[in-house]
């Protein structure tokens, strides 16, 4: 969908000139880059959005950036992909340089269309339902790990354990691979995955690509981690191909998402090969670990800081799950509307992707501003989600706002708060992510009491931007749930 009427020239329809836009005053060579702190860049842009209004300009190094805060304008840009906008070319360039094969996350054009069909089919609700017993087994391992910590009165590194949970879930669900990081403290794949997204974020936002001339210790460590993860992915693919060869019935009925992708790639004129499959395996591991785990960490932190909401969530989880987690089924997931509302409210307040960044593929118009080809457009997507015009008492954690009977109001809320993106490139794993989040919360709230969720300073968790927006240093203290 185009953001302009096709019969009109984009530049002729513009009513605002770039030079007339407000924005921070740039310095020579570096622009406004030195006014931003990389690990707080989302907060800096949100502050500027309050100061300069719904549309403003920023110069970062040699790059001009158009910044938006209105959800309708941001969504219109997101809907105009992949024809009108793409992810920044620099992202793909840095990813290739790091040795990351293109997956549906960073593919563009015809390559994206081919991969999107394959990945969407693999993440269909029917596939997720079929694999629920595997997800439940991962949740039971999480329960066992936390039972040991509770019995020993040991604090739990919340994000680390949740990332183990999500890695095990996606590896088992998507690849049929038994990684079992929850029951191992050895050098596991999660340790290597954790280095890739932060490095990609640092390099994409670096003014000087120093690593092309000399490598720091962390750059050499990154190369080793990418090699380890790439070898693991090659092993997943080889194993899946061997299973298909041994059991040809899997061509018609793949047993996991990787097999489904391989079968799709092997179809004539699919436009997809094993390198594309490997790229999407990498994407699933990275995105499936980081985004879901951090959202869960934020949710548990917010529940602990809001006792009445925690009590409601506990009551629902305990009523549906009961004392025996092993009896949980996929049908029970539909009986947890309050937990799902907790997830949506968490993603409104603490979205792991609080902004969207794209690049114009052609001269166009955005918010009545003439936007030349290759201009970077930055959507401050959390702004409207924290605006009282769209959410009463927007600073409060109120999951019940997602359970309102007014269909129009519910639809509006989901247009304003878009944690999974918008338009054709909406996150293909959103259904799986919600199932994983509800399952993890149901496990925690039905089987344990939360004694404390501690932060380093005892206050609200600090937001840290590192490709995804994460809470800093949360520890969890649990007791077994008393009957």
C-alpha positions in Angstrom: 0.0 0.0 0.0 1.4 3.4 -0.9 1.3 6.4 1.4 0.4 8.7 -1.5 -2.2 8.7 -4.2 -0.7 6.9 -7.3 -1.8 9.6 -9.8 0.1 12.4 -8.0 3.9 13.0 -8.0 5.1 12.5 -4.4 7.3 15.6 -4.3 4.5 17.8 -5.8 2.1 16.7 -3.1 4.4 17.7 -0.3 3.3 20.8 1.7 6.3 20.9 4.1 10.0 21.4 3.3 12.7 19.5 5.0 14.6 22.7 5.9 11.6 24.0 7.8 11.3 21.0 10.1 12.3 21.4 13.7 14.9 19.3 15.4 18.1 19.3 17.4 20.9 21.5 16.1 23.5 19.4 14.4 27.3 19.7 14.8 29.7 19.5 11.9 30.5 15.9 10.8 28.8 14.1 13.7 25.4 15.8 13.5 23.4 15.2 16.7 25.0 11.8 17.3 26.9 12.9 20.3 23.7 14.1 22.0 22.5 10.5 22.0 23.5 7.7 24.4 23.4 4.4 22.5 22.0 2.3 25.3 19.3 4.9 26.0 18.7 6.0 22.4 15.0 5.1 22.6 14.5 7.4 25.6 16.5 10.2 23.9 14.3 10.0 20.8 11.1 9.9 22.9 12.3 13.0 24.7 13.0 14.8 21.4 9.5 13.7 20.2 8.0 15.5 23.2 10.1 18.5 22.6 9.9 18.9 18.8 6.5 17.5 18.0 5.0 14.8 15.8 7.4 15.3 12.8 11.0 16.5 13.1 14.5 15.9 11.6 17.7 14.6 13.1 21.1 14.4 11.5 23.2 11.4 12.7 26.7 11.6 11.2 26.2 12.1 7.5 22.7 10.6 7.6 19.4 12.6 7.5 16.6 11.0 9.6 12.9 11.9 9.6 11.4 11.1 13.0 7.7 10.4 13.5 5.7 9.8 16.6 2.0 9.6 15.4 0.9 5.9 15.3 -1.2 6.4 12.2 1.6 7.9 10.2 4.1 5.2 11.4 1.6 2.4 10.6 1.1 3.9 7.1 4.9 3.7 6.5 5.0 0.2 7.8 2.2 -0.8 5.5 4.1 0.6 2.5 6.7 -2.2 2.7 8.4 -3.8 1.0 7.6 -1.7 -2.1 8.0 1.8 -0.6 10.3 1.2 2.3 12.8 -1.4 3.5 14.9 -2.0 6.6 18.0 0.2 6.5 20.5 -1.0 3.9 23.2 -0.6 6.5 21.6 -3.3 8.7 21.8 -5.9 5.9 25.4 -4.8 5.0 26.5 -5.2 8.6 24.7 -8.5 9.0 26.4 -9.9 5.9 29.7 -8.6 7.1 29.2 -10.5 10.4 28.5 -13.7 8.5 24.7 -13.7 9.2 22.8 -15.3 6.3 19.6 -13.4 5.3 16.4 -14.6 6.9 12.9 -13.2 6.7 13.9 -10.5 9.2 16.5 -8.9 6.9 15.6 -10.2 3.5 14.1 -7.7 1.0 12.1 -7.7 -2.2 11.5 -10.9 -4.0 13.7 -12.8 -1.6 11.5 -11.6 1.3 8.3 -12.7 -0.5 9.7 -16.2 -1.0 10.9 -16.6 2.5 7.7 -15.0 4.1 5.5 -17.7 2.6 7.7 -20.4 3.9 8.0 -18.9 7.4 4.4 -18.0 7.8 3.3 -21.5 6.9 5.8 -22.9 9.5 4.4 -20.6 12.3 0.7 -21.3 11.6 -1.5 -21.8 14.7 -2.2 -25.4 13.6 1.6 -26.2 13.7 2.0 -24.5 17.1 -0.9 -26.5 18.5 0.6 -29.7 17.2 3.9 -28.9 18.9 2.3 -27.9 22.3 3.4 -31.1 24.1 7.0 -30.2 23.4 6.5 -26.6 24.7 4.9 -28.1 27.8 8.0 -30.3 28.4 10.2 -27.2 28.2 7.9 -25.5 30.7 8.2 -28.5 33.0 12.0 -28.2 32.8 11.7 -24.5 33.8 9.5 -25.5 36.7 12.2 -28.1 37.8 15.0 -25.5 37.6 13.0 -23.0 39.7 12.0 -25.6 42.2 15.6 -26.3 43.0 16.3 -22.6 43.4 13.3 -22.1 45.6 14.3 -25.1 47.8 17.8 -23.8 48.2 16.5 -20.2 48.7 18.7 -19.0 45.9 18.0 -15.9 43.8 17.3 -16.6 40.1 18.9 -14.6 37.2 15.5 -13.9 35.7 16.5 -13.0 32.1 19.1 -15.7 31.8 16.6 -18.4 32.9 13.9 -17.0 30.6 16.3 -17.0 27.7 17.1 -20.6 28.4 13.4 -21.3 28.3 12.9 -19.5 25.0 16.0 -21.1 23.4 14.8 -24.6 24.4 11.3 -23.8 23.2 12.2 -22.5 19.8 15.0 -25.1 19.2 12.6 -28.0 20.0 9.5 -26.5 18.3 11.3 -25.2 15.2 14.1 -27.6 14.7 13.2 -30.8 16.7 16.5 -30.3 18.5 16.9 -31.1 22.2 19.2 -28.3 23.4 18.0 -28.5 27.0 19.8 -25.4 28.3 17.5 -25.3 31.3 19.2 -28.4 32.8 22.7 -27.5 31.8 25.2 -24.9 33.1 27.8 -25.7 30.5 28.9 -23.6 27.5 25.5 -23.6 25.8 24.3 -22.0 22.6 22.5 -19.3 24.5 25.8 -17.8 25.6 26.8 -17.4 22.0 23.4 -16.1 20.8 23.4 -13.4 23.5 26.4 -11.7 21.8 25.0 -11.4 18.3 22.1 -8.9 18.5 24.0 -6.4 20.8 27.0 -6.5 18.4 24.7 -5.9 15.4 23.1 -3.0 17.2 26.4 -1.4 18.1 27.8 -1.7 14.6 24.7 -0.4 12.8 24.8 2.7 15.0 28.6 3.2 14.9 29.9 6.4 13.2 33.2 4.6 12.5 33.5 1.0 11.4 36.7 0.4 13.3 36.4 -3.4 13.2 37.2 -3.3 9.5 40.7 -2.2 10.3 41.4 -3.7 13.7 39.5 -6.1 16.0 39.0 -5.7 19.8 38.7 -8.8 22.0 34.9 -8.6 21.9 35.0 -8.6 18.1 37.1 -11.8 18.1 34.8 -13.3 20.7 31.8 -12.4 18.4 33.4 -14.2 15.5 33.8 -17.3 17.6 30.2 -17.1 18.7 28.8 -16.7 15.2 30.9 -19.7 14.1 29.6 -21.8 16.9 25.9 -20.9 16.2 26.4 -21.4 12.4 27.8 -24.8 13.0 24.9 -25.7 15.3 22.5 -24.5 12.6 24.2 -26.6 9.9 23.8 -29.5 12.2 20.1 -28.8 12.7 19.6 -28.7 8.9 21.6 -31.9 8.3 19.7 -33.7 11.0 16.4 -32.6 9.6 17.3 -33.7 6.0 18.4 -37.1 7.3 15.1 -37.5 9.1 13.2 -36.6 6.0 15.2 -39.0 3.9 14.7 -41.8 6.4 11.0 -41.1 6.7 9.6 -39.7 3.4 6.1 -39.3 5.0 7.6 -36.2 6.7 7.4 -34.5 3.3 3.6 -34.5 3.5 3.5 -34.1 7.3 6.7 -32.3 8.6 7.2 -32.9 12.4 8.8 -29.5 13.1 9.1 -26.0 11.5 12.6 -26.7 10.1 11.3 -29.8 8.2 8.5 -27.7 6.9 10.9 -25.0 5.7 13.1 -27.6 4.0 10.1 -29.2 2.3 9.0 -25.7 1.1 12.5 -24.9 -0.1 12.7 -28.1 -2.1 9.6 -27.3 -4.1 10.2 -26.3 -7.7 10.5 -22.5 -8.2 10.3 -21.9 -4.5 13.0 -19.2 -4.7 14.4 -20.5 -1.4 17.6 -22.6 -0.8 19.4 -24.1 2.2 21.2 -20.8 2.8 17.8 -19.1 3.2 16.7 -21.9 5.5 19.9 -21.4 7.6 19.2 -17.6 7.7 15.7 -18.2 9.0 17.0 -20.7 11.6 19.4 -18.0 12.8 16.5 -15.4 12.8 14.2 -17.7 14.8 16.9 -18.5 17.4 17.9 -14.8 17.8 14.4 -13.2 17.7 12.7 -16.1 19.4 15.1 -15.9 22.4 15.6 -12.2 22.9 12.2 -10.7 22.4 10.0 -13.2 24.2 12.4 -13.6 27.1 12.7 -9.9 27.7 9.0 -9.3 27.5 8.5 -12.0 30.1 11.1 -10.4 32.4 9.3 -7.1 32.1 5.9 -8.8 32.8 7.1 -10.5 35.9 8.7 -7.2 37.1 5.5 -5.3 36.5 3.3 -7.9 38.2 5.5 -7.9 41.3 5.2 -4.1 41.5 1.4 -4.2 41.2 0.1 -6.6 43.9 -3.6 -6.5 43.0 -2.8 -7.3 39.3 -0.5 -10.1 40.5 -3.2 -11.5 42.6 -5.7 -11.6 39.7 -3.1 -13.2 37.4 -2.3 -15.9 40.1 -6.0 -16.7 40.7 -6.6 -17.3 37.0 -3.4 -19.3 36.5 -4.1 -21.5 39.5 -7.7 -22.1 38.6 -6.9 -23.1 35.0 -3.6 -25.0 35.6 -4.1 -26.5 39.0 -1.3 -28.1 41.0 -0.1 -30.4 38.2 1.5 -28.6 35.3 1.7 -31.9 33.3 -2.0 -31.8 32.8 -2.0 -28.5 30.9 -3.2 -28.6 27.2 -3.3 -26.2 24.4 -7.0 -25.8 25.0 -6.1 -24.3 28.5 -4.2 -21.5 26.8 -7.5 -20.1 25.6 -8.8 -20.0 29.2 -6.1 -17.5 30.3 -7.5 -14.2 29.0 -6.1 -12.2 31.9 -2.6 -13.6 31.4 -2.9 -12.6 27.7 -3.9 -9.2 28.8 -0.9 -9.0 31.0 1.2 -9.7 28.0 -0.4 -7.0 25.9 -0.2 -4.4 28.7 3.5 -5.3 29.3 4.2 -4.8 25.6 2.4 -1.5 25.6 4.5 -0.1 28.5 7.7 -2.0 27.9 7.9 -2.9 24.2 11.2 -4.7 23.4 11.1 -2.8 20.0 10.1 0.8 21.1 10.9 2.3 17.7 10.8 1.3 14.0 13.5 2.3 11.5 13.1 2.0 7.7 14.7 3.5 4.5 12.8 5.0 1.6 13.1 3.1 -1.6 11.9 6.0 -3.8 11.1 9.7 -3.5 7.9 9.9 -1.5 5.9 11.9 1.0 5.5 11.2 4.7 3.4 13.4 7.0 3.3 16.0 4.1 7.1 16.1 4.0 9.0 15.4 0.8 11.2 12.5 1.6 14.0 11.7 -1.0 15.0 8.2 -1.8 17.2 6.5 0.8 16.1 8.8 3.6 15.9 7.0 7.0 12.5 7.2 8.7 12.4 6.6 12.4 9.1 5.9 14.1 9.0 6.5 17.8 6.3 3.9 18.2 5.9 3.9 22.0 4.9 7.6 22.1 1.2 7.2 21.4 1.0 4.0 23.5 1.9 6.2 26.5 -0.5 9.0 25.6 -3.7 9.6 27.6 -5.5 10.4 24.4 -5.3 6.7 23.5 -5.0 5.0 26.9 -6.5 6.5 30.1 -4.0 6.6 32.9 -1.3 5.5 30.4 1.5 5.2 33.0 -0.4 2.6 35.0 -0.1 -1.2 34.5 -3.8 -2.1 33.9 -4.2 -5.4 32.0 -7.9 -5.2 32.2 -7.9 -2.4 29.6 -7.3 -5.2 27.1 -10.4 -7.1 28.2 -13.0 -4.3 27.4 -16.1 -5.5 25.6 -16.1 -2.5 23.3 -14.8 -4.0 20.0 -14.0 -0.6 18.5 -12.0 0.5 21.6 -10.1 -2.9 21.6 -9.4 -2.5 17.9 -8.1 1.1 18.4 -5.8 -0.1 21.2 -4.2 -2.7 18.9 -3.6 -0.1 16.2 -1.9 2.2 18.7 0.2 -0.3 20.5 1.9 -2.5 17.8 4.7 -4.5 19.5 4.8 -7.0 16.7 4.9 -4.3 14.0 2.3 -3.5 11.4 1.7 -4.1 7.7 2.9 -7.0 5.5 6.1 -7.4 7.6 4.3 -7.9 10.9 6.2 -10.5 13.0 5.4 -14.0 11.8 6.1 -15.5 15.2 3.6 -13.4 17.1 1.1 -16.3 17.8 3.9 -18.6 19.1 5.3 -15.7 21.2 2.0 -15.2 23.0 1.6 -18.9 23.6 5.1 -19.1 25.0 4.6 -16.1 27.3 1.3 -17.3 28.6 2.8 -20.8 29.2 5.8 -19.4 31.2 3.5 -17.1 33.2 1.1 -19.9 33.9 4.0 -22.1 35.1 5.3 -19.4 37.4 2.0 -18.2 38.9 0.4 -21.6 39.3 3.4 -23.4 40.8 5.2 -20.7 42.8 4.8 -17.6 45.0 6.9 -14.6 44.0 8.7 -13.4 47.1 10.7 -10.7 45.3 11.8 -9.4 41.9 14.8 -7.3 42.8 16.6 -4.6 40.8 20.2 -3.4 41.4 18.9 -0.2 43.1 15.6 -1.5 44.4 13.7 0.8 42.1 11.9 0.5 38.8 14.0 -1.6 36.4 16.2 0.6 34.1 15.6 0.3 30.4 18.7 -0.7 28.4 18.6 -0.6 24.6 20.7 -3.3 23.0 18.8 -4.1 19.7 15.9 -5.0 22.0 14.9 -3.0 25.0 15.8 -5.0 28.2 15.4 -4.6 31.9 18.7 -4.4 33.8 19.7 -7.0 36.4 16.5 -8.5 37.6 16.7 -11.3 40.1 13.7 -13.5 41.1 13.1 -15.1 44.5 10.5 -17.8 44.7 8.7 -20.1 47.2 6.7 -23.2 46.3 3.0 -22.5 46.0 1.1 -23.7 49.0 -2.1 -25.6 48.3 
